Amino acid sequence: MTNACTQGVDTGFVALGYARVALLGVVQGITELLPISSTAHMRIVPALLGWQDPGSAFSAAMQLAALAAVISYFWGDVSQLATNSVRAVAHRNFRDRHFRFSLWIMVATIPIGVAGMSLSGVLNACGSPLRSLTVIGWACIVMAILLALAEIFARHRRTLEDVSFIDALGVGVAQIGALIPGVSRSGSTLTAALALGFKREEAARFSFLLGLPAIALAGFKELWELHKVHLSLDGWLILLVGLVVASLSAFFAIWGLMRVLERFSAWPFVIYRGALGIILLLAIAMGRIT
């Protein structure tokens, strides 16, 4: 099925209409913040249903739904970081841990920002080879293996009180993997945080807080790209429906993720990712999905 391109920007979601985009919004919202890759599901679900690929522009813009959900769920952390950082700057107290953590988050965002701009021509192109289902299948399997290794060998003892600049930079570099469909931003950063020895629920908090700037930049950048290609009013309204539905879904996805990590482990996501990747590659090899 052909992609819908508007001046080089993939706008396939417009052709799907309100009802289908609302359904994809639910899928996007649930999978965006779970370590199972929303981009993978945004390719797999339409393919299984015989729908057009909603496109990379849709996936990127939908990150604003994740942004709203993360800020809402972790409002205590976000407001404390912001308030104390501003207070620290006003009093020139640059040793304040909240100020330093906020600064580290900004620095840790630089790697994915540079990589994203460098690869934007490939990542956002219509029919990008990186959005192929084969790439997504292998990415799911590789990330399942890495997450499993983090579960097996990590100590799971550290908290956010123990975060250092090196920790933030390491998780920030791992965030680059999110540019590859199937890897998952939350999956790559959660895996890195677990590998650094953080408790499971603390690793998730670390992952979400560190990802806020990257999520915001990616989402607003895509809105600007859609504005530049003069997306129709109908297209904007369809996108809005997806954003609202995805925001609500994402909030409950965070709640569910935190409950699983607090009471169990990341193994349910390891199994799901591994099975998804294997089934997807087998389906492609058998010609069941294209």
C-alpha positions, 0 to 999 in steps of 0.5 A: 500500500502506498504512503501519502506524502506531502512535500516529502512528509509522510502524512498517511494518517490523514487518509485513515480518518477519525475512527481509525486514528482514534483506535491507533491513538489507543495503541500509540498511547499504551505502547509509547511509554511501555518498553515495547515500541510504539513505532513497531505497533504503529506499523504492525497493527495497520498492516494486520488490518490492511490499513495504510501506514499512518506514517512517521509524522503521526508517530512523532507528533503523538509523542506529545501525548506521552509528554502530557501523560508523563508530566501529569503522572510525575507532576510531583517530580517535575514540579519539584525539579523545576521549582528547586532548579529555578530557586537554585539559579536565583540563589546561585546555588549550583551545587543543588542536586535538583539543579544538577539533575535538571542540567544533566537531563538537558546535557543527556538530551544532546546525543539524541538531538544531534543523531535525530537531526543527522538522520532526519532525512532517512527517518522521516522520509516517505517509505523509509527503509528503517520503518520496514517490518523486518527491521522492526522484528529484529529490533524487538528481538535484540531489545528483548535480549538486552532487557533480559540481560539487564534483569539477570545481571543488574543489582536493582539497588540504586535510587534517583538520589544516587544519580550521577552525570555519567549515569544521565549521559549513559541513559541519554546515549542509550536514548539514541536507539529510539530512533530505530523503529522497534527499539522503543525510547522507554525500552532503551532508556529503561534497559540502560538504567536497569543495567546501571543498577537502579531499582526497577521503579526508579529506573522507570522514573529516571527513564521518563524524567530524562526523556521529557526534553527529547519527547517534547522536541520531537513532538513539537518539531513534527507539528512544525513540519506539518505546519510547513507543509500546510496540513489541511484543517481536516488533517489537524482535527484527525491528529487532535483526536489521536492526541487526546485519545493517546494522552488518556491511554498513555497515562494508564499505561504509565500506571500499569508499568509502574505497578508491574515493575514495583511488584514483579519485574521487566520479564513480562515485557522481555517475553512480549517483545521477544515473541512479537519479534519472532512472530513478526519475522515468521509472518513475513517469511511466510508471506502472511504480512507485507 
